[in-house]
Amino acid sequence: MLDERHLVYFKELVEGNADISFRAYLSNHEDSLREQFSSARFARLKFKSIDEIIKILDEEKVSYTINVQAIRNENYLATFHPDALNEKGRLKEGFKDSLFDGIVHDFKTKGEDAVLTLHKYIEYPENINNKNNIEKLEDIEFFAEMELGLGDESLGLFLLKALASIERQFSDVDDIVLRAKETVFKHRGETC
């Protein structure tokens, strides 16, 4: 039989009533959870947390009502390195604002004019095709897609539109630009 406190937390988590994220809970209760589950189940719990938690609740016949936003938020937080999270497993204050030389902060304060910060960060147009800047573009693309799907939708869409606006480079940059255009196009279709 699973420890009751874990079941209570799992139910609170999927219903959106938990005080801390699963990553923080796991950090605080890892030894106890390891004792409760097989190695394989613990690994699934660690790496496919929400899916496994729902299976556990179903197996234990615990009734719950899924809060879609809470699940979305948990999946979003799982994409970040633990260093970006506070003791409650939430993003540290100001963490996103510091990303990519302050693009997120500038978007919040300057709106669409933050595209200039993006261009400076990726050294567009002069040096955009060097390996380092292509890696920066890939990082921005990944972050933007996470924001669009799980975080701040307007930030994700802004970043993808900024990437999509880059002129043809006849390099690996073009693949990133085309993926960004495709994502923006698909998103418009979903919201229309």
Backbone as CSV, one residue per row, in Angstrom:
resi,resn,N_x,N_y,N_z,CA_x,CA_y,CA_z,C_x,C_y,C_z
1,MET,0.857,-1.195,0.000,0.000,0.000,0.000,0.892,1.244,0.000
2,LEU,0.561,2.174,-0.860,1.326,3.406,-0.995,1.077,4.320,0.199
3,ASP,2.121,4.971,0.634,2.053,5.933,1.729,0.969,6.974,1.421
4,GLU,0.074,7.160,2.363,-1.081,8.062,2.192,-0.667,9.494,1.861
5,ARG,0.418,9.976,2.457,0.830,11.366,2.208,1.200,11.580,0.740
6,HIS,1.766,10.545,0.096,2.099,10.662,-1.319,0.823,10.725,-2.165
7,LEU,-0.135,9.891,-1.836,-1.406,9.911,-2.570,-2.110,11.255,-2.425
8,VAL,-2.098,11.803,-1.220,-2.723,13.111,-0.982,-2.035,14.167,-1.844
9,TYR,-0.710,14.141,-1.856,0.026,15.112,-2.666,-0.276,14.922,-4.155
10,PHE,-0.258,13.681,-4.633,-0.524,13.418,-6.056,-1.890,13.952,-6.458
11,LYS,-2.891,13.713,-5.615,-4.241,14.220,-5.896,-4.244,15.753,-5.929
12,GLU,-3.600,16.373,-4.939,-3.529,17.837,-4.912,-2.809,18.375,-6.150
13,LEU,-1.770,17.676,-6.579,-0.998,18.116,-7.736,-1.844,18.130,-9.000
14,VAL,-2.504,17.028,-9.303,-3.276,16.972,-10.554,-4.516,17.855,-10.511
15,GLU,-4.970,18.183,-9.313,-6.125,19.066,-9.183,-5.741,20.540,-9.104
16,GLY,-4.431,20.821,-9.077,-3.969,22.207,-9.049,-3.937,22.823,-7.670
17,ASN,-3.904,22.011,-6.629,-3.929,22.523,-5.256,-2.626,22.318,-4.496
18,ALA,-1.593,21.834,-5.152,-0.323,21.560,-4.476,0.451,22.856,-4.244
19,ASP,1.106,22.926,-3.083,1.904,24.099,-2.740,3.251,24.120,-3.458
20,ILE,3.745,22.934,-3.824,5.040,22.843,-4.490,4.910,21.986,-5.734
21,SER,5.825,22.174,-6.673,5.806,21.386,-7.905,6.289,19.969,-7.617
22,PHE,6.063,19.075,-8.562,6.497,17.708,-8.364,8.012,17.607,-8.254
23,ARG,8.731,18.411,-9.022,10.197,18.363,-8.940,10.673,18.648,-7.519
24,ALA,10.074,19.622,-6.856,10.451,19.940,-5.482,10.014,18.816,-4.539
25,TYR,8.813,18.282,-4.770,8.320,17.186,-3.940,9.237,15.971,-4.065
26,LEU,9.618,15.657,-5.284,10.514,14.530,-5.519,11.847,14.744,-4.808
27,SER,12.354,15.941,-4.891,13.617,16.261,-4.224,13.513,16.060,-2.706
28,ASN,12.380,16.441,-2.137,12.176,16.333,-0.688,11.835,14.922,-0.216
29,HIS,11.289,14.085,-1.117,10.779,12.763,-0.713,11.344,11.624,-1.560
30,GLU,12.485,11.844,-2.164,13.035,10.841,-3.081,13.255,9.492,-2.407
31,ASP,13.831,9.468,-1.225,14.108,8.197,-0.547,12.822,7.426,-0.270
32,SER,11.831,8.107,0.235,10.555,7.461,0.537,9.890,6.932,-0.738
33,LEU,9.918,7.713,-1.796,9.305,7.272,-3.055,10.068,6.083,-3.649
34,ARG,11.371,6.083,-3.540,12.168,4.939,-4.029,11.781,3.653,-3.298
35,GLU,11.531,3.780,-2.004,11.139,2.603,-1.213,9.755,2.096,-1.588
36,GLN,8.899,2.993,-2.031,7.512,2.640,-2.328,7.333,1.945,-3.688
37,PHE,8.256,2.216,-4.616,8.059,1.762,-5.988,9.233,0.931,-6.484
38,SER,8.968,0.131,-7.498,10.042,-0.592,-8.175,10.943,0.425,-8.869
39,SER,12.128,-0.007,-9.246,13.066,0.894,-9.937,12.458,1.433,-11.223
40,ALA,11.788,0.558,-11.973,11.195,0.982,-13.245,10.090,2.010,-13.022
41,ARG,9.233,1.757,-12.042,8.138,2.690,-11.774,8.689,4.010,-11.246
42,PHE,9.684,3.951,-10.395,10.282,5.189,-9.890,10.870,6.000,-11.039
43,ALA,11.531,5.338,-11.985,12.094,6.036,-13.145,10.982,6.681,-13.963
44,ARG,9.876,5.968,-14.158,8.746,6.561,-14.894,8.179,7.751,-14.128
45,LEU,8.102,7.606,-12.828,7.600,8.700,-11.986,8.510,9.921,-12.100
46,LYS,9.796,9.664,-12.166,10.763,10.751,-12.248,10.761,11.432,-13.614
47,PHE,10.619,10.650,-14.690,10.772,11.211,-16.026,9.462,11.392,-16.803
48,LYS,8.425,10.728,-16.408,7.104,10.906,-17.020,6.106,11.129,-15.884
49,SER,6.413,12.106,-15.094,5.768,12.324,-13.802,4.252,12.326,-13.835
50,ILE,3.669,13.203,-14.598,2.212,13.365,-14.561,1.505,12.104,-15.032
51,ASP,1.964,11.528,-16.128,1.344,10.291,-16.621,1.384,9.194,-15.565
52,GLU,2.524,9.065,-14.908,2.671,8.013,-13.905,1.847,8.315,-12.665
53,ILE,1.786,9.571,-12.271,0.978,9.946,-11.106,-0.496,9.623,-11.358
54,ILE,-0.976,9.910,-12.546,-2.379,9.604,-12.883,-2.608,8.097,-12.842
55,LYS,-1.673,7.310,-13.359,-1.796,5.842,-13.298,-1.854,5.367,-11.851
56,ILE,-0.999,5.931,-11.013,-0.970,5.540,-9.601,-2.294,5.877,-8.929
57,LEU,-2.805,7.076,-9.164,-4.094,7.460,-8.572,-5.205,6.531,-9.031
58,ASP,-5.195,6.182,-10.322,-6.214,5.262,-10.842,-6.084,3.879,-10.196
59,GLU,-4.866,3.367,-10.097,-4.635,2.056,-9.485,-5.063,2.027,-8.026
60,GLU,-4.833,3.133,-7.343,-5.178,3.220,-5.922,-6.648,3.631,-5.717
61,LYS,-7.366,3.798,-6.841,-8.793,4.157,-6.822,-9.074,5.459,-6.056
62,VAL,-8.176,6.432,-6.287,-8.349,7.760,-5.711,-9.057,8.617,-6.752
63,SER,-10.184,9.195,-6.363,-10.909,10.046,-7.313,-10.238,11.418,-7.375
64,TYR,-10.242,11.999,-8.559,-9.616,13.304,-8.765,-10.250,13.962,-9.982
65,THR,-10.081,15.257,-10.064,-10.510,16.027,-11.224,-9.277,16.746,-11.745
66,ILE,-8.897,16.445,-12.970,-7.675,17.018,-13.527,-7.854,18.508,-13.803
67,ASN,-6.889,19.285,-13.332,-6.816,20.708,-13.640,-5.814,20.835,-14.792
68,VAL,-6.322,21.088,-15.985,-5.490,21.104,-17.188,-4.365,22.127,-17.080
69,GLN,-4.650,23.287,-16.528,-3.622,24.319,-16.393,-2.518,23.878,-15.433
70,ALA,-2.874,23.202,-14.362,-1.870,22.718,-13.407,-0.964,21.680,-14.068
71,ILE,-1.544,20.796,-14.856,-0.758,19.774,-15.568,0.165,20.456,-16.565
72,ARG,-0.368,21.419,-17.278,0.426,22.171,-18.259,1.614,22.848,-17.579
73,ASN,1.360,23.441,-16.424,2.408,24.131,-15.679,3.477,23.149,-15.194
74,GLU,3.058,21.992,-14.709,4.022,20.977,-14.260,4.901,20.521,-15.422
75,ASN,4.291,20.296,-16.572,5.061,19.874,-17.747,6.036,20.969,-18.175
76,TYR,5.620,22.207,-18.053,6.482,23.341,-18.389,7.680,23.403,-17.445
77,LEU,7.425,23.315,-16.151,8.508,23.386,-15.171,9.506,22.246,-15.349
78,ALA,9.027,21.110,-15.821,9.901,19.953,-16.025,10.930,20.196,-17.123
79,THR,10.724,21.215,-17.956,11.676,21.492,-19.041,12.878,22.293,-18.559
80,PHE,12.849,22.804,-17.334,13.925,23.657,-16.833,14.919,22.886,-15.974
81,HIS,16.147,23.328,-16.009,17.193,22.775,-15.153,16.854,23.121,-13.702
82,PRO,17.172,22.231,-12.766,16.867,22.515,-11.357,17.435,23.847,-10.841
83,ASP,18.549,24.297,-11.398,19.125,25.572,-10.968,18.214,26.764,-11.254
84,ALA,17.273,26.602,-12.193,16.361,27.690,-12.542,15.141,27.727,-11.631
85,LEU,15.044,26.726,-10.743,13.857,26.596,-9.901,14.164,26.947,-8.452
86,ASN,13.160,27.479,-7.766,13.322,27.806,-6.343,13.003,26.578,-5.482
87,GLU,12.965,26.747,-4.177,12.745,25.625,-3.264,11.366,24.994,-3.413
88,LYS,10.421,25.725,-3.993,9.091,25.164,-4.233,8.966,24.561,-5.633
89,GLY,10.082,24.560,-6.372,10.059,23.972,-7.708,9.445,24.883,-8.755
90,ARG,9.322,26.150,-8.446,8.806,27.146,-9.384,9.996,27.926,-9.953
91,LEU,9.785,28.597,-11.075,10.870,29.382,-11.661,11.313,30.472,-10.692
92,LYS,12.620,30.629,-10.560,13.152,31.686,-9.710,12.740,33.041,-10.259
93,GLU,12.497,33.950,-9.364,12.117,35.317,-9.734,13.161,35.905,-10.670
94,GLY,12.720,36.426,-11.773,13.607,37.094,-12.720,14.392,36.161,-13.632
95,PHE,14.215,34.838,-13.474,14.998,33.906,-14.295,14.761,34.127,-15.784
96,LYS,13.504,34.130,-16.198,13.217,34.297,-17.629,13.669,35.662,-18.129
97,ASP,13.573,36.673,-17.281,13.975,38.022,-17.699,15.444,38.101,-18.092
98,SER,16.248,37.220,-17.545,17.686,37.262,-17.824,18.084,36.464,-19.069
99,LEU,17.171,35.690,-19.607,17.508,34.828,-20.746,17.814,35.629,-22.016
100,PHE,18.730,35.099,-22.794,19.046,35.632,-24.121,19.334,37.143,-24.084
101,ASP,20.190,37.524,-23.180,20.583,38.933,-23.012,19.398,39.861,-22.754
102,GLY,18.391,39.347,-22.064,17.274,40.199,-21.646,16.131,40.332,-22.632
103,ILE,16.041,39.445,-23.610,14.950,39.536,-24.598,13.588,39.472,-23.911
104,VAL,13.442,38.568,-22.949,12.155,38.406,-22.276,11.797,39.683,-21.509
105,HIS,12.756,40.226,-20.798,12.530,41.483,-20.075,12.141,42.593,-21.047
106,ASP,12.881,42.696,-22.142,12.578,43.747,-23.125,11.212,43.550,-23.759
107,PHE,10.803,42.307,-23.954,9.468,42.055,-24.500,8.401,42.558,-23.534
108,LYS,8.627,42.332,-22.242,7.662,42.797,-21.233,7.595,44.313,-21.169
109,THR,8.742,44.977,-21.361,8.784,46.424,-21.193,8.659,47.205,-22.501
110,LYS,9.121,46.633,-23.596,9.130,47.353,-24.877,8.222,46.738,-25.931
111,GLY,7.648,45.578,-25.636,6.781,44.915,-26.610,7.548,44.450,-27.832
112,GLU,6.966,44.685,-28.987,7.537,44.211,-30.253,8.919,44.796,-30.551
113,ASP,9.259,45.923,-29.936,10.585,46.515,-30.149,11.714,45.640,-29.595
114,ALA,11.360,44.635,-28.815,12.372,43.711,-28.280,13.041,42.916,-29.389
115,VAL,12.483,42.962,-30.584,13.115,42.272,-31.713,14.533,42.803,-31.937
116,LEU,14.761,44.064,-31.608,16.103,44.638,-31.755,17.096,43.968,-30.799
117,THR,16.633,43.627,-29.601,17.477,42.901,-28.654,17.799,41.516,-29.201
118,LEU,16.808,40.887,-29.801,17.022,39.573,-30.408,18.061,39.652,-31.519
119,HIS,17.903,40.627,-32.396,18.852,40.783,-33.506,20.276,41.010,-32.993
120,LYS,20.408,41.802,-31.960,21.738,42.051,-31.386,22.302,40.760,-30.793
121,TYR,21.463,40.009,-30.092,21.897,38.781,-29.436,22.399,37.740,-30.442
122,ILE,21.719,37.631,-31.588,22.119,36.631,-32.593,23.032,37.229,-33.656
123,GLU,23.427,38.489,-33.455,24.324,39.203,-34.365,23.775,39.212,-35.803
124,TYR,22.494,39.557,-35.885,21.826,39.629,-37.185,21.932,41.043,-37.738
125,PRO,22.262,41.223,-38.981,22.476,40.207,-40.020,23.945,39.814,-40.216
126,GLU,24.888,40.535,-39.627,26.307,40.364,-39.958,26.838,38.954,-39.719
127,ASN,26.673,38.435,-38.513,27.319,37.174,-38.152,26.341,36.069,-37.781
128,ILE,25.137,36.147,-38.283,24.112,35.184,-37.888,24.469,33.746,-38.273
129,ASN,25.261,33.564,-39.304,25.530,32.219,-39.805,26.651,31.482,-39.090
130,ASN,27.266,32.078,-38.082,28.313,31.316,-37.401,27.678,30.289,-36.458
131,LYS,28.420,29.251,-36.152,27.912,28.116,-35.373,27.314,28.560,-34.040
132,ASN,27.967,29.459,-33.357,27.504,29.926,-32.063,26.126,30.596,-32.164
133,ASN,25.937,31.416,-33.171,24.655,32.111,-33.323,23.553,31.167,-33.798
134,ILE,23.912,30.161,-34.572,22.915,29.164,-34.973,22.444,28.395,-33.732
135,GLU,23.368,28.077,-32.829,22.985,27.418,-31.572,22.091,28.328,-30.734
136,LYS,22.377,29.622,-30.720,21.522,30.576,-30.007,20.107,30.565,-30.600
137,LEU,20.026,30.534,-31.922,18.719,30.493,-32.582,17.955,29.227,-32.209
138,GLU,18.656,28.101,-32.175,18.007,26.841,-31.791,17.504,26.902,-30.355
139,ASP,18.288,27.500,-29.462,17.853,27.652,-28.072,16.615,28.535,-27.973
140,ILE,16.619,29.626,-28.714,15.461,30.531,-28.710,14.240,29.817,-29.278
141,GLU,14.442,29.064,-30.349,13.326,28.334,-30.963,12.715,27.355,-29.957
142,PHE,13.553,26.581,-29.274,13.051,25.615,-28.294,12.302,26.333,-27.174
143,PHE,12.903,27.382,-26.628,12.276,28.139,-25.551,10.938,28.717,-26.018
144,ALA,10.915,29.275,-27.217,9.692,29.882,-27.751,8.581,28.843,-27.890
145,GLU,8.929,27.655,-28.348,7.913,26.605,-28.498,7.383,26.154,-27.140
146,MET,8.268,26.079,-26.144,7.815,25.729,-24.791,6.886,26.808,-24.249
147,GLU,7.259,28.066,-24.453,6.413,29.169,-23.991,5.063,29.151,-24.707
148,LEU,5.094,28.951,-26.011,3.853,28.951,-26.790,2.922,27.844,-26.325
149,GLY,3.470,26.674,-26.087,2.633,25.539,-25.724,2.311,25.422,-24.250
150,LEU,3.232,25.844,-23.380,3.052,25.586,-21.959,3.172,26.813,-21.061
151,GLY,3.827,27.863,-21.544,4.083,29.029,-20.694,3.307,30.250,-21.125
152,ASP,4.029,31.319,-21.405,3.448,32.594,-21.833,3.276,32.561,-23.344
153,GLU,2.062,32.345,-23.778,1.766,32.185,-25.201,2.194,33.403,-26.017
154,SER,1.945,34.602,-25.503,2.283,35.803,-26.273,3.797,35.944,-26.435
155,LEU,4.569,35.567,-25.420,6.024,35.597,-25.519,6.511,34.580,-26.543
156,GLY,5.998,33.364,-26.476,6.390,32.336,-27.432,6.085,32.744,-28.858
157,LEU,4.910,33.301,-29.076,4.513,33.720,-30.420,5.389,34.871,-30.906
158,PHE,5.680,35.823,-30.034,6.567,36.926,-30.408,7.926,36.400,-30.856
159,LEU,8.525,35.515,-30.059,9.855,34.990,-30.399,9.833,34.212,-31.714
160,LEU,8.804,33.412,-31.919,8.714,32.654,-33.171,8.503,33.569,-34.373
161,LYS,7.691,34.603,-34.189,7.503,35.567,-35.284,8.814,36.296,-35.587
162,ALA,9.572,36.625,-34.543,10.860,37.292,-34.755,11.810,36.378,-35.524
163,LEU,11.825,35.098,-35.180,12.663,34.148,-35.924,12.168,34.005,-37.357
164,ALA,10.865,33.940,-37.524,10.278,33.762,-38.856,10.542,34.953,-39.772
165,SER,10.831,36.102,-39.192,11.040,37.313,-39.997,12.466,37.431,-40.544
166,ILE,13.353,36.537,-40.136,14.744,36.594,-40.602,14.792,36.233,-42.087
167,GLU,15.511,37.043,-42.830,15.619,36.827,-44.279,16.408,35.561,-44.579
168,ARG,16.179,35.033,-45.758,16.850,33.809,-46.210,18.371,33.977,-46.112
169,GLN,19.036,32.943,-45.557,20.474,32.995,-45.319,21.259,31.970,-46.148
170,PHE,20.557,31.032,-46.758,21.209,29.942,-47.495,22.186,29.196,-46.587
171,SER,21.689,28.893,-45.385,22.492,28.179,-44.395,21.535,27.416,-43.475
172,ASP,22.073,26.866,-42.386,21.249,26.150,-41.403,20.224,27.058,-40.743
173,VAL,20.453,28.343,-40.803,19.502,29.307,-40.236,18.137,29.159,-40.914
174,ASP,18.147,28.891,-42.201,16.890,28.792,-42.950,15.970,27.707,-42.402
175,ASP,16.537,26.601,-41.939,15.710,25.538,-41.370,14.973,26.029,-40.128
176,ILE,15.676,26.780,-39.295,15.076,27.324,-38.075,13.974,28.312,-38.439
177,VAL,14.249,29.178,-39.398,13.277,30.184,-39.831,12.030,29.505,-40.399
178,LEU,12.222,28.483,-41.206,11.074,27.781,-41.799,10.243,27.066,-40.733
179,ARG,10.898,26.450,-39.758,10.143,25.801,-38.669,9.355,26.837,-37.874
180,ALA,9.966,27.992,-37.626,9.272,29.057,-36.896,8.053,29.544,-37.685
181,LYS,8.237,29.745,-38.992,7.106,30.171,-39.834,5.980,29.145,-39.792
182,GLU,6.338,27.883,-39.869,5.347,26.814,-39.856,4.583,26.785,-38.528
183,THR,5.301,26.948,-37.430,4.652,26.945,-36.121,3.715,28.136,-35.972
184,VAL,4.156,29.312,-36.411,3.300,30.502,-36.350,2.053,30.294,-37.207
185,PHE,2.236,29.743,-38.394,1.109,29.485,-39.300,0.117,28.514,-38.659
186,LYS,0.627,27.419,-38.091,-0.247,26.432,-37.430,-0.972,27.066,-36.258
187,HIS,-0.263,27.899,-35.498,-0.879,28.542,-34.337,-2.011,29.473,-34.772
188,ARG,-1.810,30.193,-35.849,-2.879,31.078,-36.359,-4.118,30.248,-36.707
189,GLY,-3.880,29.080,-37.303,-4.996,28.188,-37.662,-5.752,27.703,-36.448
190,GLU,-5.032,27.453,-35.350,-5.670,26.972,-34.130,-6.453,28.067,-33.423
191,THR,-5.991,29.313,-33.527,-6.647,30.391,-32.775,-7.684,31.138,-33.595
192,CYS,-7.781,30.841,-34.875,-8.774,31.532,-35.715,-10.153,30.936,-35.546
